[in-house]
């Protein structure tokens, strides 16, 4: 009697994935890496682990000896994306200090503050180093009382402009303060 491998054991399954045609947000940060897109297979979304791990502030590592992936959540779960990480806000009543790290093209990061309806402030900040290095930043913001909402949230948008087409990219929205009852 001889043992022959069955055809089922030697056949590999092929899956047909398509790029997700819908936006995916991780902790309110849009995933926008065109080099490593989100994919869809029969209604399920598949994500690049390291990219999503970065957005979650988690460590993603390959263990070559055990041939497996380890994902470890960072206890300090401040939002991260491809350009901004470890962002924190201190302050109140229209005076804020925003700090973190950034890696942006030509060391220029942009920011805007909005009240849910209008932009109250738009400016840029020059970092010590440009991408691919991560560079620390601290920005002082002052929104006059007349610009603060009676009922609503002041939100900071950090972003960079695309060198390719001038569009905003790597946008990160950070609530500064909520006013009202």
Secondary structure as GFF3:
##gff-version 3
##sequence-region A 1 181
A	DSSP	alpha_helix	7	10	.	.	.	ID=ss1
A	DSSP	beta_strand	18	19	.	.	.	ID=ss2
A	DSSP	beta_strand	25	26	.	.	.	ID=ss3
A	DSSP	beta_strand	29	30	.	.	.	ID=ss4
A	DSSP	beta_strand	39	41	.	.	.	ID=ss5
A	DSSP	beta_strand	44	46	.	.	.	ID=ss6
A	DSSP	alpha_helix	49	56	.	.	.	ID=ss7
A	DSSP	beta_strand	59	63	.	.	.	ID=ss8
A	DSSP	beta_strand	68	72	.	.	.	ID=ss9
A	DSSP	beta_strand	84	92	.	.	.	ID=ss10
A	DSSP	beta_strand	95	102	.	.	.	ID=ss11
A	DSSP	three_ten_helix	105	107	.	.	.	ID=ss12
A	DSSP	beta_strand	108	114	.	.	.	ID=ss13
A	DSSP	beta_strand	119	126	.	.	.	ID=ss14
A	DSSP	beta_strand	135	142	.	.	.	ID=ss15
A	DSSP	three_ten_helix	145	147	.	.	.	ID=ss16
A	DSSP	beta_strand	152	161	.	.	.	ID=ss17
A	DSSP	beta_strand	168	179	.	.	.	ID=ss18
###
